[in-house]
Each structure stands twice: as C-alpha cells, then as structure tokens.
Amino acid sequence: MNNISFLLWFAIYALAMITLGWYVSRNQKNGDDFLLGGRSMPMILTLGSTVGTMVGTGSSVGAVGFGYLNGWAGMLYGIGGAIGILLVALLFAPVRKMRFMTMSEEICYYTGGSRLVKNLVAILIFIASIGWLGAHILGGGLYLAWASGIDINTAKIIIALAFIVYVGIGGYSAVVWIDTIQSIVLFLGFILMAVLAVNYVGGWSHIQQAVDPAAQSLFAVDKLGLIPAFSLALVIGVGVMATPSYRQRIYSAKTVGAVRQSFTITGVLYLFFSFLPAIIGMAAWTMNPHLENSGFAFLFATQVLPHALAMVVLIAGMSANMSSGSSDAIASVSIILRDLYTLITGHMPAEDKAIRLSRIMLVLVVGLALLFALTSNDIISYITKMISMIMSGMFVCSMLGRFWTRFNWQGAVAALVGGAGAASAVLMDSQWLAFWGNPCFPSVLFSLLFAVVVTLVTPASKLSREEALEQITRERENRPTPVILGKKLPE
C-alpha cells in the first residue's frame, strides 16, 4: 500500500468526520449536552454507537490477532462481548430512569448514598476508563504504524493528539454519529474481508492444512484448555458489563426501551460477528505464520482486498478505534467533572464553565492514556489484566447492588478489595496464571465472596434507595442536601 496515499486519504476523511462532529454538536450549551448528548439519544444512534464501540480495537486488532495465534479461540472475544451486552440490556436498561451521570453515582445509589464508595469507585472507574482509552490508542497506533510505516510509538502519539481534536470539538453527540457511520462500514468490511481472505489462500481446506489442529477445535479448547478459554470469554463479558462507556450509553439514551432494544440488537449482531475475527486470523496465519506481532494480523489480511477497498477498511477500522476510544474519553471526563471535581471542591462546576473544563480535562485524560499505551503492544493481554484488576469488583458491586437491597458500602469496599487482591495474587504466580488463563474468574469469585460475607456481618444502610437517589440528584444539581428524616448523611 502507498503510505503517502493512505495518509492523504485518512487526513481528508478525518477532516470530514471532524466537520460532521462540529455540525451535529454546534448547539451545545452545557455539560449535559457535551457529555451525554442532552440525554436524548434515539435508539438508532445508541445502536450504531454501541456496535461501533464493540467492533473496534478488541475485535479488529485483538480478536483477529488472537485468532491468528489460536484459531477458533478468536471467537471467544465476540462470544463474551455478546453475552455481556445482552445481559446489560436485560438487567441494567431500567437504570436509565434514575438519571445517573456516572457509574459511581449508580454504585453510590446501591450502597445507601455512601460518599466513601462514590469517591472510591470514581477513582477506580477513572483508571479503568483511562485503561480502555489506552487500549484504543494502542490499537489505532498499530493501524497507523502498519499503514504509514512510521514508528509505532510515534503513531500512538499522533492518535492521542487526534483524540483531543476528535472529541474536544464535538463531544458526545459527535461521538455517536461518527460511531454509527463507522460501524456500518467496518461491519461490512469484516464480512467481505473474511470471504476474500479464505478465497485468497485457496479455500478453507488450505487453512485447515496450515493451522494447528488443536486450534481448530471448538473455541480452540484443545489448544488453550477449557478453563483458560472460559476465562477469556468471561473477562470480556465482565468488561462489557462493568465498563463506564456502556453505562454512558444507558444514561444518555432517550428512553429505557431505546437502550434495551439497541443493546439487544447489538448483542445478536455481535454474536454472529464473532466468527469473522477467527476466520480472518486463521487466513492471515495461512498467508504468513511468521508475523512479528500478532496484532498486525488484521492489517496484514487487508492485502487480500482491492486497493481502494483495503483503504476504506483500514481507514474505517482506524477511525472505529478512535470512535470506540472517544466514548471512554467522554466517560473519563464525566467522572472528573461529576465526581473528582466535586470531591475536591464540594460542588459541581458552573454550567457556563462545564464545556471549557471538559475540553481541558480531555487533554489530561488522553495524556494519561497515552502513558498506558506506550507500555504495551499486546491488546488482549492489556485488556484482560486491566479488567481483572479493576473491574471484577465493579461488576460484583453492580450486580449485587442492582438486585440485593441489603447490599451496603462495607460490602462494596470488600468487593473491590477482594477482586483486586485475587487478581494480583494470580498475576504474581505464573502457575496459577497458566492454569486460569487470566485472573478474571478467581477475581470475580473472591470479590463476590468478600462482598456477601462483609455485607451480612455489617449494619444495613441508613438511607433507603429513594433517599439515596434524592441525595445524589441534589448534589448533581448543586442544590443543598437537607437532613432526611433526622438521619445524618453517610460518609
């Protein structure tokens, strides 16, 4: 591929997307408009942006690379993601009625309005959002390095700067519109690439001859082992259910029905989509089993496409990484302005300053994510470690909190500590890590155990769910919070 040609066309395309972002967000007036699209996203845009996020860095760079090394195991990313988003649709769509702004507000609501939990969760999901954004910078850097021939770390820096412009101009409204366009192009591109890649190597029989037979077993269980295969699907599903950017879509949707319908359609599409990364990965292995970095497998496979179509798929794939990451960037900025700013100052920022502050904080967020991205070139390893360490406890808190009214702040803290501790123990022991594949399963198990035991042996929350919601709403709206029925506000 002509490197100059790619850079030229990508620059033209990026300028068009930035122009579109400016156009759809030109009437923004306050923080809700910039960070949540005015809480009025219709079903079709919620669907498009959700698909765009899921068919992004992990699916293109990560899952295809994993399929390149492990055959049908490349399906596990899609299987886990599909189950995760379907469960979010079933279990958490009604949360839209609470009008939360961040996931820390949601967990705070589940724990009797505990400010300790709210602040702790805010810090953790801020780190998680930075981690996800770092993964997208990493994925975009791999794309750019491959297509342009520049150094990979330089490519990561360019992608990080692009995020600042990309998100800073348009905010959330721009993100969902551009995600929707990208999801259509990339989804169709994946289907076409899988078909042409199999044809390019001489048919499926040639792939079967080239790929390790163990990698051709169901989900490559014969190669990975049953528990590691299950752990990979689990870690992706847990990640989807506890990732702040998916909650952002719930909070910004127009109605509960719009959330549920869009997430359900996304889950079904993604379930069928899960075959494609594995097929493309195995076809890339058949073409060249000696790639230096498996993350280049998807990019290598684009050579089977006609030049013009390869250009479109590469550009769409790269911008899908940017679109996916922009949701995490928006989630991170929301956490700063809603949670961390309030923690430091004791109040929300003034409405007339919210958009300007959002853009300033965006620069900070992207800078931190770039530091994460510069430390790794392995998408799947990066994601699984980050989810197990930070998000297993968040997943347990949200599940117990959603359906167990006895759940309290002590149980939430225990869940977060137990999950991180178990993940750390597994990561530090190579034999345990080889057995489990990644730390997610023991992390979730110990988090759940700690949360249940500690909740049962400690007092119930002082505030009811209704009282906790009123407290959270008043704080968000900068209204004074009165003492409710003579009860002191929990710390």
C-alpha positions in Angstrom: 0.0 0.0 0.0 1.2 3.5 -0.8 1.9 5.1 2.6 1.5 8.7 1.3 -1.7 7.8 -0.3 -3.1 6.3 2.9 -2.1 9.3 5.0 -3.6 11.7 2.4 -6.9 9.9 2.3 -7.1 9.5 6.0 -6.4 13.2 6.6 -9.3 14.0 4.2 -11.6 11.5 5.9 -10.7 12.7 9.4 -11.4 16.3 8.3 -14.8 15.2 7.1 -15.6 13.4 10.4 -14.5 16.4 12.4 -16.7 18.7 10.3 -19.6 16.3 10.8 -18.9 16.3 14.6 -18.9 20.1 14.7 -22.1 20.3 12.7 -24.2 17.9 14.9 -22.9 19.4 18.2 -22.9 23.1 17.3 -25.9 23.9 19.6 -24.3 22.5 22.8 -25.0 24.8 25.8 -24.0 22.9 28.9 -22.2 19.9 30.4 -25.1 17.5 29.9 -25.1 18.4 26.2 -21.3 17.9 25.8 -21.0 14.7 28.0 -24.4 13.0 27.5 -25.8 14.4 24.3 -28.6 16.1 26.3 -29.8 12.6 27.4 -31.9 12.3 24.2 -30.0 9.8 22.1 -32.6 7.8 19.9 -32.4 4.1 19.5 -30.7 4.1 16.1 -27.8 6.3 17.3 -27.4 4.3 20.5 -27.4 1.1 18.4 -24.8 2.5 15.9 -22.5 3.8 18.6 -22.7 0.6 20.6 -21.9 -1.5 17.6 -19.1 0.9 16.7 -17.6 0.6 20.1 -17.8 -3.2 20.2 -16.5 -3.7 16.7 -13.4 -1.6 17.5 -9.9 -2.2 18.9 -10.5 -5.5 20.6 -12.4 -7.1 17.7 -10.2 -5.9 14.9 -6.7 -5.9 16.3 -7.1 -8.0 19.4 -9.5 -10.8 18.4 -8.1 -11.3 14.9 -4.6 -11.4 16.4 -5.8 -14.0 19.0 -7.4 -16.0 16.1 -4.1 -15.8 14.2 -2.3 -17.5 17.2 -5.1 -19.7 18.5 -7.6 -20.4 15.7 -11.3 -20.6 16.7 -10.3 -19.0 20.1 -10.7 -15.8 18.2 -14.4 -16.3 18.6 -14.2 -16.0 22.4 -13.9 -12.2 22.4 -17.1 -11.9 20.4 -18.9 -14.6 22.5 -18.1 -12.9 25.7 -18.9 -9.4 24.4 -22.3 -10.5 23.0 -23.3 -12.2 26.2 -22.2 -9.2 28.2 -24.1 -6.6 26.2 -27.3 -8.8 26.2 -27.1 -9.1 30.0 -26.7 -5.3 30.3 -29.8 -4.9 28.1 -31.8 -7.3 30.3 -30.6 -6.3 33.7 -29.5 -2.6 33.6 -31.5 -0.8 31.0 -34.1 0.4 33.7 -31.2 2.3 35.4 -31.9 5.0 32.7 -34.9 6.2 34.8 -32.6 7.2 37.7 -30.9 9.9 35.5 -27.4 9.0 36.7 -24.4 10.8 35.1 -21.6 8.4 36.0 -21.2 4.8 37.2 -20.0 6.0 40.6 -23.4 7.6 41.1 -25.1 4.3 40.3 -22.9 2.3 42.8 -23.4 5.1 45.4 -27.1 4.6 45.0 -26.8 0.9 45.6 -24.9 1.5 48.9 -27.2 3.9 50.7 -25.7 7.1 49.2 -22.2 6.4 50.6 -19.8 9.1 49.6 -16.8 6.9 50.5 -18.0 4.3 47.9 -18.8 7.0 45.4 -15.3 8.6 45.7 -13.5 5.2 45.7 -15.5 4.0 42.6 -14.9 7.3 40.9 -11.2 6.9 41.2 -11.3 3.2 40.0 -13.5 3.8 37.0 -11.4 6.8 36.1 -8.4 4.5 36.0 -10.5 1.9 34.1 -11.6 4.4 31.5 -8.0 5.6 31.0 -7.1 2.0 30.6 -9.7 1.4 27.9 -8.7 4.6 26.2 -5.1 3.5 26.3 -6.1 0.2 24.5 -7.8 2.2 21.8 -4.7 4.5 21.4 -2.6 1.3 21.2 -4.9 -0.2 18.5 -5.0 3.0 16.5 -1.2 3.2 16.8 -0.9 -0.3 15.3 -3.1 0.6 12.4 -1.2 3.8 11.7 2.2 2.3 12.1 1.3 -0.5 9.7 -0.4 1.6 7.1 2.1 4.5 7.1 5.4 2.9 8.0 6.1 5.2 10.9 7.5 4.2 14.3 4.8 2.7 16.5 5.3 5.0 19.5 5.2 8.0 17.2 1.9 6.6 15.8 0.5 6.3 19.3 1.3 9.9 20.0 -0.4 11.0 16.7 -3.5 9.0 17.6 -3.6 10.6 21.1 -3.4 14.1 19.6 -6.2 13.1 17.2 -8.4 12.1 20.1 -8.0 15.5 21.6 -9.3 17.2 18.4 -11.8 14.5 17.6 -13.6 14.5 20.9 -12.8 18.1 22.0 -14.7 19.7 19.2 -17.9 17.7 19.1 -18.4 15.9 22.5 -20.8 13.0 22.9 -23.2 13.9 20.1 -20.3 13.8 17.6 -19.1 10.5 19.0 -22.4 8.7 18.5 -23.0 10.0 15.0 -19.5 9.1 13.8 -19.6 5.7 15.6 -22.8 4.9 13.7 -21.2 5.6 10.3 -18.1 3.7 11.2 -20.0 0.6 12.5 -21.7 0.2 9.1 -18.5 0.5 7.1 -16.4 -1.7 9.3 -19.0 -4.4 9.8 -19.5 -4.8 6.1 -15.7 -4.6 5.6 -15.2 -7.5 8.0 -17.6 -9.8 6.2 -16.1 -9.0 2.8 -12.5 -9.4 4.2 -13.3 -12.9 5.7 -14.8 -14.1 2.4 -11.9 -12.7 0.2 -9.2 -13.9 2.7 -10.4 -17.5 2.5 -10.6 -17.3 -1.2 -7.1 -15.7 -1.4 -5.4 -18.6 0.4 -7.1 -21.2 -1.9 -10.2 -22.1 0.2 -11.0 -23.4 3.6 -9.1 -26.7 3.0 -5.8 -24.8 2.8 -6.5 -23.1 6.1 -7.2 -26.5 7.7 -3.9 -27.8 6.5 -1.9 -24.8 7.7 -3.5 -24.2 11.1 -2.7 -26.3 14.2 -5.4 -29.0 14.5 -5.8 -28.1 18.2 -6.6 -24.5 17.2 -9.4 -25.8 15.0 -11.3 -27.5 17.9 -14.4 -25.8 19.3 -13.2 -22.4 20.6 -9.7 -23.9 20.4 -10.3 -25.6 23.8 -7.8 -28.4 22.8 -5.1 -25.7 22.5 -6.0 -23.2 25.2 -7.6 -25.6 27.7 -11.2 -25.4 28.9 -10.6 -23.1 31.9 -8.4 -20.5 30.0 -11.0 -20.4 27.1 -13.8 -19.9 29.6 -11.8 -17.2 31.4 -11.2 -15.2 28.2 -14.9 -15.1 27.4 -15.7 -14.3 31.0 -13.2 -11.4 31.2 -14.6 -9.8 28.1 -18.2 -10.2 29.3 -17.3 -8.8 32.7 -15.6 -5.9 31.0 -18.7 -5.0 28.9 -20.9 -5.2 32.0 -18.7 -3.0 34.1 -17.2 -0.6 31.5 -18.3 3.0 32.2 -18.7 3.8 28.5 -21.5 1.4 28.1 -23.2 2.8 31.2 -22.7 6.2 29.5 -25.0 5.0 26.7 -27.7 4.0 29.2 -27.5 7.4 30.9 -27.6 9.3 27.6 -30.4 7.3 25.9 -33.8 8.8 25.3 -35.8 6.0 27.0 -35.3 2.6 28.7 -36.8 1.0 25.6 -34.2 2.6 23.3 -31.4 1.3 25.5 -32.8 -2.2 25.7 -33.6 -2.5 22.0 -30.3 -1.1 20.8 -28.2 -3.3 23.2 -30.2 -6.4 22.3 -29.7 -5.9 18.5 -26.0 -5.2 19.2 -25.7 -8.5 21.1 -27.3 -10.6 18.4 -25.2 -8.9 15.6 -22.0 -9.3 17.7 -22.8 -13.0 18.3 -22.9 -13.7 14.6 -19.9 -11.4 14.1 -17.7 -13.4 16.4 -16.9 -16.0 13.7 -15.3 -13.4 11.5 -12.2 -12.4 13.5 -11.3 -16.1 13.9 -11.6 -16.8 10.2 -9.6 -13.7 9.2 -6.9 -14.6 11.8 -6.5 -18.1 10.6 -6.4 -16.9 7.0 -3.7 -14.5 7.9 -1.7 -17.3 9.6 -2.1 -19.3 6.3 -0.7 -16.4 4.4 2.2 -15.7 6.8 2.7 -17.7 10.0 5.8 -15.5 11.0 4.4 -12.1 11.7 6.5 -10.3 14.4 3.4 -9.0 16.2 0.1 -10.9 16.1 -1.7 -7.5 16.4 -0.8 -6.9 12.8 -2.8 -10.0 11.6 -5.9 -7.9 10.7 -3.9 -5.3 9.0 -1.9 -8.0 7.1 -5.1 -9.6 5.9 -6.3 -6.3 4.2 -3.8 -7.1 1.4 -6.4 -9.6 0.0 -8.7 -6.7 -0.7 -8.6 -4.5 -3.8 -6.5 -1.4 -3.1 -9.5 1.1 -2.9 -11.5 -1.3 -0.6 -8.4 -2.0 1.6 -8.0 1.7 2.0 -11.6 2.1 3.1 -11.4 -0.8 5.6 -8.2 0.4 7.1 -9.5 4.0 7.4 -12.8 2.8 8.9 -11.0 0.4 11.2 -8.7 3.1 12.4 -11.5 5.6 13.0 -13.5 2.8 14.7 -10.7 2.6 17.2 -10.9 6.3 17.6 -14.7 6.2 17.9 -14.5 3.5 20.5 -11.9 5.3 22.5 -13.8 8.6 22.3 -16.6 7.0 24.4 -14.1 6.1 27.1 -12.6 9.6 26.8 -16.0 11.1 27.4 -16.7 8.8 30.3 -13.4 9.8 31.9 -14.1 13.5 31.6 -17.6 12.9 33.0 -16.0 11.2 36.1 -13.6 14.1 36.5 -16.3 16.8 36.4 -19.1 14.9 38.2 -17.1 13.0 40.8 -13.5 14.1 41.2 -14.2 17.9 40.8 -17.0 17.5 43.4 -14.7 15.6 45.8 -12.1 18.4 45.7 -14.4 21.5 45.6 -17.6 20.2 47.2 -19.8 21.3 44.3 -20.4 20.7 40.6 -18.7 23.2 38.1 -20.8 26.1 36.9 -22.9 25.3 33.8 -21.2 28.1 31.8 -17.8 26.7 32.5 -18.6 23.0 32.0 -17.8 22.7 28.3 -14.5 24.6 28.6 -13.5 22.5 31.7 -14.4 19.3 29.8 -12.0 20.2 27.0 -9.2 21.0 29.4 -9.7 17.7 31.3 -9.8 15.8 28.0 -6.2 16.8 27.4 -5.3 15.4 30.8 -7.2 12.2 30.2 -5.7 11.5 26.8 -2.2 12.2 28.1 -2.6 9.7 30.9 -4.0 7.1 28.5 -1.0 7.6 26.2 1.3 6.7 29.0 -0.6 3.4 29.5 -0.5 2.7 25.7 3.3 3.3 25.5 3.9 0.4 27.8 2.3 -2.4 25.7 1.8 -3.7 22.2 -0.4 -6.7 23.1 -4.1 -5.7 23.1 -5.6 -8.9 24.6 -3.1 -9.1 27.4 -3.5 -5.4 28.2 -7.3 -5.7 28.4 -7.5 -8.9 30.4 -5.1 -7.6 33.1 -6.8 -4.3 33.4 -10.3 -5.8 33.6 -9.3 -8.4 36.2 -7.5 -5.9 38.5 -10.0 -3.1 38.4 -13.4 -4.1 37.0 -14.2 -7.5 38.6 -15.1 -5.8 41.8 -17.1 -3.2 39.9 -19.0 -5.9 38.2 -19.8 -7.6 41.5 -20.9 -4.3 43.1 -23.3 -3.5 40.2 -24.8 -7.0 40.2 -25.3 -7.3 43.9 -26.4 -3.7 44.2 -28.9 -3.9 41.4 -30.8 -6.9 42.9 -29.9 -7.1 46.6 -31.2 -4.2 48.6 -29.3 -5.3 51.7 -26.0 -4.6 49.9 -24.1 -1.8 51.8 -21.0 0.3 51.5 -18.9 -2.1 53.5 -19.7 -4.9 51.1 -18.8 -2.7 48.1 -15.4 -1.9 49.5 -14.8 -5.6 50.3 -15.8 -6.5 46.7 -13.4 -4.0 45.2 -10.5 -5.0 47.6 -11.2 -8.8 47.2 -11.3 -8.7 43.4 -8.1 -6.7 43.1 -6.3 -8.8 45.7 -7.2 -12.1 44.0 -6.2 -10.7 40.6 -2.9 -9.6 41.9 -2.2 -13.0 43.5 -2.9 -14.8 40.2 -0.8 -12.4 38.2 2.2 -12.9 40.5 2.1 -16.7 40.3 3.0 -18.0 36.8 1.5 -21.4 37.5 -1.8 -20.0 38.6 -1.9 -17.7 35.6 -1.2 -20.6 33.3 -4.0 -22.6 34.9 -6.6 -19.9 34.7 -5.5 -18.1 31.6 -6.2 -14.7 33.1 -7.2 -13.7 36.7 -10.8 -12.9 36.0 -12.6 -16.0 37.3 -10.8 -16.1 40.8 -11.1 -12.3 40.9 -14.9 -12.3 40.4 -15.3 -15.3 42.8 -13.3 -13.8 45.7 -14.9 -10.4 45.1 -18.4 -12.0 45.4 -17.5 -14.0 48.5 -16.0 -11.0 50.3 -18.9 -8.8 49.4 -21.6 -11.2 50.6 -19.9 -12.1 53.9 -19.0 -8.5 54.8 -22.5 -7.2 53.9 -24.1 -9.8 56.1 -22.0 -9.1 59.2 -22.2 -5.3 59.0 -25.2 -2.9 59.5 -27.7 -2.2 56.7 -27.5 1.2 55.0 -29.1 4.1 56.9 -30.8 5.6 53.9 -33.3 3.9 51.7 -32.7 3.7 47.9 -35.2 6.5 47.4 -33.5 8.8 49.9 -30.1 7.9 48.4 -31.3 8.9 44.9 -32.6 12.2 46.2 -29.3 13.0 47.8 -27.3 12.1 44.6 -29.7 14.2 42.5 -29.5 17.2 44.7 -25.7 17.1 44.8 -25.5 16.8 41.0 -27.9 19.8 40.6 -25.9 21.9 43.2 -28.9 22.0 45.5 -28.3 21.9 49.3 -29.0 18.5 50.7 -31.2 18.6 53.8 -31.0 16.1 56.7 -33.5 13.4 55.7 -35.9 12.3 58.5 -33.3 13.3 61.1 -30.7 11.0 59.6 -27.1 12.1 59.0 -25.7 11.7 55.5 -23.4 8.7 55.2 -19.8 9.3 54.7 
